[in-house]
Amino acid sequence: MAFSQTNFAWATLLDVPPAAGAGAGRGPRGPRALHDRLAQALRTAIREGRLAEGAAVPPSRALAEELGCSRWVVTQAYGQLGAEGYLAARVGSATRVSWSPQSAPAPPDARRAPAPPPVRYDLAPGLPDLRAFPRRRWADAVRAVTGSAVHYDLGLPDPAGHPQLRGTLAQYLRRSRAADADASCVTVCAGVTDGLVRTCRALSARGITDVAVEDPGWGRLRVAAASAGLRVHPVPVDRDGLRTDDLARTPARAVVVGAAHQFPTGASLSPARRAGLVRWAREVDGFIVEDDYDAEFRYDHRPVAVMQGMDPSRVFLLGSVSKTLSPALGLGWLLAPAATGRALRAANPVAAAPPVLDQLALATFIDRGWYDAHLRLARRRFRARRDLLLRTLGGLLPQGRVEGAAAGLHILLHLPETTDTRRTVLAAAAAGLCLVDLDTYRAAPSAGRALVLGYGNIGDTEIPAAIGVLRDALRDAPPADRRVHPPERRSGDFGGCA
């Protein structure tokens, strides 16, 4: 292995114990000699990782001069560590560290623990097509703003976000989502979860103590609301979305809802329930938090407009580019009622906005039309992939029933009542297929037999093989005993494979 000739450990702090008179340790024959104490200091630095494997230690003459000792002391210490395997000397080259904590043998228990099987096929929901991230266009946007940003753009960022991106997002939300958006009401945040935490803190400051969430629903939203100090009340979802009659029976004065495309059922909130939800918010003097996480992907008709436009004074709108571009960007937005702006800022005094250059890059990406072009291509690609998935399921798993296929990046696959979906997920994982049971997203276990199949981040050519593995897992898993199993939690109860 080739090492950099400049990788010297000159600056490493060596904790050489003092001489015997100052409290040095004693060996079996009396006070420990200086070369023994130097060897111990080097040995400790290597074991703690301060001297990394491959790093060159100082030449013996240079280290002796620095320590104020004879060269013999250093060569003796180096020789001892070389015999122990910590150092390796080569003729014509520096003496280098040849051991690291990572190269040490694992404890017996760790050696016996089996490694998790590698993921060959990913049918877990939650990701877009990461292979299709528009690298060139995004790099162009970053390059453009890096060259054109004025000097004060590089100072401390505005906690609410850069004005240019806030204006661009307001215009985009008005145009594409029919929102009642003004730049002054837009806050740039790190994503939907970050936006929800900020919103819940502001609601708590206004005296709201209880919030309702959809059940089943994205677990991270429950955790975010609870972390802000609110009591969380799960409310059931059916084919028409959140059951507003059940919501009215809770003490909640706020509700988090996916109106355009509920996760994970795929339901859209019906027109009657949209109107009923707005009436409820007015009656209880409460608020609706609308999670607009992937509404851009609709395949049967144009995307449904946001609820926020029905009553901008009662609805917070959350969105991000995590499902359209990549969660790695960490860019999202919060459109808040104008009257809550001061409370929102006061409740989140140390909340930081994403990096300014990233914000400006997103503004450029949208303003130049690249975001709309990317979404058009993505919709076409995802629709074709969804159709391929449905055809493959029909051919290999005709006993399954599909729901929620009209939008988004996942479907629900309902299976016969004799199916044990929990064991099916485990059997599939052993074969390299990542799946998620619908029960993972429920607040409490149920007797449902359904899988949530995401198709955003799987290649088209991988789908037939992946469904073949699922068919084999269903065949090999023992039948359900009709008792309710506790859900198999993973990745913090948010779905996906660890």
C-alpha positions, 0 to 999 in steps of 0.5 A: 500500500502506497503512503504519502511521503508527507504524512508525518506525525510531527504534531502528535502529542506524546504523553510521556510520563515524568521521571521517577522523582516526579511520580513516574511508574515503576517496573519490576526492577525499579523506576521505568527507563525513559525509552520504556516511557516513550514506547508507552506514550507512542503505543497509547497514541497508536491505540487511541487512533491519534497516530493513524495506520500508515503515518510516519513517525519522526526520524529518531534524531529529530524526535530525540532533539525535540525530547532533549534525550539521546538518539539511543532512547528513541531507537530503543522505543522504536525497536520495541514497538516494531517487535510488538507490531505497532511500527514497521521500518523499511530501509530507505523509508520512514518508520511508519505505524502498522497497526490501527484500532480498526485492524484489531481482532473483534471481540468473540461476540462480535465475530459470531454476529452474522452480517446483515445480508446486502440489499439487492433490490430496494422496494422500500418507500421514501426515495426518488430515483437517485440515479436520475438526479440532474447532476449537470444542471444542478452543478450549473446552478451551483456554479452560476450562483457561486460566481454571481453571489454578491459579497453580502450573500456570503455573510450570516444567513437570514433565519427565514431564508434568502429573499431570492429563494423565498420569492421564487418558492412563493411564485412556484407554489402559486403557479403549480400548487394553487397556493395563496403564497406571499414571499413574506410568509415563506420560511426556507427550512431543511425539509418537511420534518424540520418545518413541522417541528418549527410549526409545532413549536409555534402552535405550542407557544399559542397554547395548543397542546394536542395535535392529531396525525394520520394513522397509518402515517409517516412515523417521523411526523409523530416523533417531530410533533411529540419532540415539540411538546405536543400530545399526539392523537392518531386518527384513522384514514380510509379511502377518502383520507383522514376521517374528520368525524373521528378527529372531532372526538379528540382534544386536538386543535391542530392536525397534520394531514397529507391532503393531496396524497396520504402516506402510505395509503395513497388516498386523496382527501375527498372534497367533502372532507376538505371542506369539513376539515377547514370548518373544524379548524375554524370551530376549534380556533385551530390549524391544519398542517398540510404535508405536500410531500410528493403531490407533483407525481399524479398519473391519472389527472393533474395534481390536486391543488393544496388545501392552503388556498381554501383558508390561508389563515388556518393552514400551514403548508410544508414541502421539500425537494426530498421526493423530487430531487434528493433528500441529500440537498436538505432543502424545504419550505414552510408557508405559514399564515401571515398572522403566525409569522412573529410566533413562528420566529419567536418559537424557533430563535436558533433554527438555522436556514440551509446554506445560502449557496444551496438556497440560491442554487435551488432558486436558479434551478427553478427560475431557469425552468430546469425544475419543471423540466425535471419533474416532467421527465420524472413523471413520465419515467415513474408512470412507466415504472409503475405500469411495469410494476403493476404488470409484473405483480399481475403476472407473478402475484395474481392473489394480490390487490393493489391500491394507491397507484394513481399518484406518488412513488409507492403502492399498497399491495394487499395480500390474502388473510393467511399471509404473515407479512411480518415474516414475509418481510424478514424472508425477503430481507434474507434474500436481499429484497428490502420491503416494508410492512404497512403495520410499520406505519401504524400507531398500534399493530393491526391484523392488516395484511399489506405491504408498502412497495416503493418504486422510486429508487429501483431500476426498471430492469430490477423489478421482475427479479425483485417481484420474483424474490417477493413471490418466493418469500410469500411462498416460503413464509409460514401462514399467519396464525391470525394473531396481531403481531407487533410491527417489525420496527426499523430505521426509527419507525420510519420504514426502509431497510437499515 
